[in-house]
């Protein structure tokens, strides 16, 4: 009997859709709301997904706390949009670490009038009450 290997692209099309967990649904929605805040120039809405004690990794070290992270982003917000461009996310993989923690791997893209830039992000979420908040952000 001869076995035929299907190319991965064909296998992906033929594979059944994987159901999202309730945590994945809430986290995706929170990230979409955050991106909408960025695109509207609304820093508070963009930052709502971050925990008060979140840590953000930068090339120079760690930013500790939501206010410090907000200060990093504040200069590009202008009320009608974001000077750096329109933000979107491509969700690559999400893993539950335990019932109260999850990790999201995603690609972010900023699209401006004449430029586009893209990078990767690894976000660790923690369930805080009914919400999932970012406690660690490592974006490059």
C-alpha positions as MATLAB code, in Angstrom:
seq = 'XXXXXXXXXXXXXXXXXXXXXXXXXXXXXXXXXXXXXXXXXXXXXXXXXXXXXXXXXXXXXXXXXXXXXXXXXXXXXXXXXXXXXXXXXXXXXXXXXXXXXXXXXXXXXXXXXXXXXXXXXXXXXXXXXXXXXXXXXXXX';
ca = [
       0.000    0.000    0.000;
       1.410    3.349   -1.010;
       1.008    6.342    1.352;
       0.677    9.798   -0.104;
       1.780   12.776    1.967;
      -0.389   15.852    1.539;
       1.341   19.221    1.481;
       0.853   21.155    4.737;
      -1.200   23.852    3.007;
      -3.730   21.281    1.832;
      -3.795   19.616    5.251;
      -4.517   22.961    6.894;
      -7.480   23.586    4.608;
      -8.857   20.108    5.179;
      -8.354   20.155    8.962;
     -11.455   20.842   11.043;
     -11.650   24.181   12.838;
     -10.410   24.078   16.403;
     -12.873   25.493   18.893;
     -11.588   28.391   20.960;
     -11.682   28.183   24.731;
     -13.631   30.837   26.641;
     -10.300   32.392   27.698;
      -9.145   32.633   24.069;
     -12.381   34.330   23.050;
     -12.109   36.924   25.840;
      -8.384   37.562   25.226;
      -8.864   37.991   21.459;
     -11.723   40.428   22.085;
      -9.599   42.379   24.586;
      -6.759   42.623   22.046;
      -9.150   43.750   19.299;
     -10.551   46.416   21.649;
      -6.998   47.511   22.504;
      -6.104   47.842   18.799;
      -9.310   49.820   18.210;
      -8.244   52.197   20.996;
      -4.833   52.632   19.355;
      -6.455   53.322   15.987;
      -8.851   55.868   17.493;
      -6.075   57.685   19.356;
      -7.587   56.613   22.705;
      -4.678   55.732   25.021;
      -6.938   54.672   27.911;
      -8.805   52.158   25.720;
      -5.530   50.859   24.253;
      -4.076   50.389   27.750;
      -7.192   48.851   29.340;
      -5.925   45.323   28.611;
      -2.815   45.887   30.785;
      -2.725   45.039   34.502;
      -1.696   47.853   36.855;
       1.483   45.885   37.691;
       2.328   44.832   34.112;
       5.950   44.595   32.978;
       7.035   45.686   29.478;
      10.367   44.533   28.017;
      12.357   47.211   26.141;
      15.847   47.082   24.635;
      17.037   49.242   27.573;
      15.360   47.263   30.351;
      11.979   46.755   31.961;
       9.135   49.236   32.306;
       7.199   48.403   35.454;
       3.552   49.327   35.827;
       0.730   50.469   33.594;
       1.566   54.156   34.063;
       5.176   53.688   32.894;
       3.983   51.720   29.862;
       1.385   54.418   29.112;
       4.114   57.084   29.258;
       6.094   55.155   26.618;
       3.142   55.201   24.201;
       1.589   58.592   25.062;
       3.593   60.734   22.558;
       2.110   58.971   19.509;
      -1.537   59.365   20.576;
      -3.370   62.353   19.163;
      -7.112   61.895   19.711;
      -8.003   61.103   16.096;
      -5.614   58.217   15.584;
      -2.061   57.222   16.287;
       0.917   58.921   14.664;
       2.633   55.552   14.208;
      -0.165   54.126   12.022;
      -3.070   51.695   12.211;
      -2.478   48.690   14.505;
      -3.606   45.148   13.772;
      -2.745   41.743   15.211;
      -2.383   38.315   13.632;
      -2.929   35.775   16.397;
      -0.451   32.944   15.875;
      -0.863   30.726   18.913;
      -2.379   30.832   22.369;
      -1.638   28.432   25.184;
      -3.241   28.087   28.562;
      -0.547   27.818   31.217;
      -2.953   27.066   34.053;
      -6.556   28.124   34.807;
      -5.499   31.710   35.572;
      -2.671   32.279   33.040;
      -2.300   32.177   29.262;
       0.361   33.155   26.754;
      -0.344   34.697   23.353;
       2.080   34.746   20.434;
       1.088   37.261   17.779;
       2.390   39.435   14.972;
       1.609   43.138   15.217;
       1.500   45.379   12.167;
       1.441   49.171   11.981;
       0.269   50.532    8.660;
       0.748   54.215    7.890;
      -0.027   56.273    4.801;
       3.256   55.367    3.115;
       4.947   52.828    5.405;
       4.306   49.583    7.186;
       6.193   47.928   10.008;
       5.657   44.612   11.707;
       7.042   42.638   14.613;
       6.353   39.877   17.063;
       4.833   39.975   20.526;
       4.645   37.520   23.372;
       2.007   38.455   25.936;
       1.367   36.724   29.247;
      -2.186   37.158   30.536;
      -3.546   36.632   34.022;
      -7.210   36.292   34.909;
      -8.149   39.119   37.260;
     -11.770   38.687   38.255;
     -13.794   38.333   35.052;
     -11.107   40.010   32.911;
      -7.847   38.784   31.404;
      -5.047   41.343   31.766;
      -1.557   41.514   30.288;
       1.034   41.053   33.039;
       4.051   40.729   30.721;
       4.614   42.229   27.259;
       7.681   41.392   25.193;
       7.230   43.024   21.788;
       9.853   43.584   19.152;
];
